Amino acid sequence: MTKMRALITKTLFLLMFSEYASAHGPHAHGKGELEITIQGAAIRGAFRVPMESLLGFEYLPKNEAQRKALDDLRQQLKSPATIVLPNREAECSARMVEATSSLFTGMAKGEHSDLEFRFSFECGAPDRLASLEVVALSQFRRLQEVRTVLVSARGQRAFTARKKDSKIAVAP
C-alpha cells in the first residue's frame, strides 16, 4: 500500500506542477518555480530559476566580477539551505544537492540560462516539520517571487512565496 500511495502522490505532484507551470510560462526574470514533496522523513525538491534572477546576467561571464559572482553562486549552491530551509525543530539534514546550468559548463547559448537545482533533506523529527522557508528570496535580491507546489500526506497546494511572505506552512 505504501508503494501505491507513493506512486499516486508522485503522479498527482507531476500533474499538478505541469498544469501550474504551463499556466505561468517559462523563464520569467525575477520569478522562480519550486516543487517540494514531503514523504515521511524525506523532503525532496526541485527549484528552477533564470540565472539572471540570481546573478544579474545569464550569459557566460565577461569580466572578473562576473566570474567571481558565478563562482560564489556555485559555492552557495552546495547546500539546499541556500534555497529552502525546514524549521529547526524538525531536525533536518541535507542529503543531496545537484545544481546544473549551462553557465556552469561554459555552454550557455543564446540569451537565456536557467538554474536547475534538486535537493533533499532527511528529518530526524518529521512530526515537528511545520514550515519551510524559501531562503532564496532573501539571498538573491533580483528574485521577487517563487511559484511553489507542495505535495505531502496532508494534501497538495500551489501558491506563490514572496519576499515579505517566504514561509511555507506544511499543513494546509
ABEGO torsion letter per residue (X at the ends): XAAAAAAAAAAAAAAAAAAAAAAAEBGBBGBBBBBBBBBEABBBBBBBBBAAAAAGBABBBABAAAAAAAAAAAAAAABAAAABBBBAAAGBBBABBBBBBAAAAGABBEABBBBBBBBBBBBABAAABABBBBAAAAABAABABBBBBBBBAAEBBBBBBBAABABBBABX
